[in-house]
């Protein structure tokens, strides 16, 4: 019990110290336009590719659901 309590107090103190350090020295804000010379075209292309992945997953789930419903109706509701 004492060993667990000691390690818990140590971890709590360490996390409290890092939280206070973050409060006294916060990170600078990230500009929305990005740093000078950054290629926002590549970032937009990557985001578009990621959107296509989500869209294809949604389409696949819808097709699977339609196939499942059609198969259940065709089999005559065997329960």
N, C-alpha and C positions, 0 to 999 in steps of 0.2 A: 504494500500500500504506500509506504513512504517513498519507495523508488519511483512508482508511477506518479505520485504527487510531485516529486522533485523534478522529474522530466517534464511534466505538464507545466509547471511554473517556469522552467527554463524556456520551453517553446513559446509560452505566452509572452515572456519578457522579450525574447528575440523578435517575435512578430510585432510586438508593441513598438520596439525600437525602430524597426524598418518602416512601420506605418508613420511614426513621428518624423522620420527622416524624409519620407515622401511628402508629408505635409509642409515641412519647412523648405524643401527644395523640389517643387513640382516640375514635371517635364514641360518643356515649351509646347505651345499649341501647334498642331499640325495644320499648315495652310491648306485650304480646299483646292487651290489651283495646282499644288505640288511645287516642288523645288524648281528653280530655273533650269531650263534645259531638259526637264523630264519629258518623256514621250507619252503623252496622254492617249495617243492613238492606240498604242499597245495595250494600255490598261483597259480602254474601251473594248478592244477586240477580245481580250481575255474575259471581260464581264459578259460580252455577247455570247461567247462560247459556253460559258457557265450557264447562261439562261437557256441555251439550246439543250444542254444536258437535262435540265429540269423539265423542259417542255417534252422532250422525248420520253422521259420517265413517266410523266402524266399520261401521255398518249398510250404508252405500253400498258399501264394499269387499266385505262379505260377499255382498251381492246381486250385485255384479259378478262375484265368483268363482263363485257358483252359476250365473249365466247363462253364463259362459265354459265351465264343465264340461258343462252341458247342451248347449251348442252343439257342443262337440267330440264328445260321444257321438252326437248326432244326425247329424253329418256322416260318421260311420263311420271316424274316425281316419285321415284322409288325411295320410300322411307321405311 
